[in-house]
């Protein structure tokens, strides 16, 4: 009986700790390369949906979290990523993007 009580107490404490933990903000940069004649576009600590330039060519995720590239400018149509089954771009990775796309970060 005592073992069950201790186990329940540990489980409840763990649940409360997880439930009240604040969400981690996405820190770092998303860097977009368009052409050799344009400076890089940098999204610092991105949050929400960001429309990419019509000339966007490569997107690099230098943030602390996964981001999601989209094939349309409104973050509705997920971009097809050959290396991701869930459509996310892992932190530290890059991908080619379609012009007029967008990205979403939490």
N, C-alpha and C positions, 0 to 999 in steps of 0.2 A: 504494500500500500504506500509506504514511504517513497519507494522508487518511482511509482506512478505519479505521485504528487510532485516530486522533484523534476521529473521529465516534463510534466505539464507546465510547471513554473518556468523552466528553461524555454520551452516552446513559446509561451506567451510573451516572455521578455524579448525573444528574438523577433517575434511578429511585431511588437510595438516598436522596436528599434528600426525595423525595415519600413514600417508604415509611416514613421515620422521623419525618416531620412529625407533631406531636401534633394531635389533633382539637380544633377550636376550640369552647369552651364557648358555650352559648347565653346571651348576656347581654342584659339589659334586662327589660322587663315585658310580660306579657300582661294586658290590662285588660278586664274583663267588666262590662257594664252589664246590670242586671236590671230594676229599676223605679225610678221617681223617688223612692220612699220608702226605698230601700236604698242604702247606700254602695257605691261601686265595689268589685269584687273584684279584687285585684292579685296576680298570680303573678310573683314576682321570680325572675329567672334560672331559668325553668322547665326541668325535665328529667323525662322519662318521661310517664306518663299522669296527667292531672288531671281529676277529675269536676267538671262544672259544676253550678251551682245549677239546680233545677227551673224557676226563673223567669228563667234566663239569656236574654238577648235579642240583645245585640251583643257581639262579641269583636273587640278591636283588638290587632294584633301589633306591639308596640313593641320587639321583640327584634332581635338582630343576624342571625337566621336564620329560615328558613321554619318554620312549624308546621303541624300537620295537625289540623283539627277533625273530630270524629266525631259521628254521630247517636245513639249509645248511650253509656251511662256507663262503658263498659269499654274504649274505644278499639278496637272491632272493626269497626264499620260506618262507613265513610268518609262524611262529609257531602258532599252534592252542592253544589259551588261553581260558579256560572255562569261565573266568570272564570278558572277553573283546570282544565286538562285532567288534571292528576295529583293533584288533591285537596289541594294544599298552599296555605296562605295565606302569601304573600310578606311579608317584613319590611316594616313601614310601611303595611300594609293592614288593613282590617277587614271583617267580614262579619256577617250575621245568623246566629244559631245556634238550633237547636231546644232547647227546654227539656229537661233531663235528658241533655244531650250531654256530650261530653268533648273534651279536646285533648291532643295529644301533641307533645312537643318533644324534640329530641336534645340 
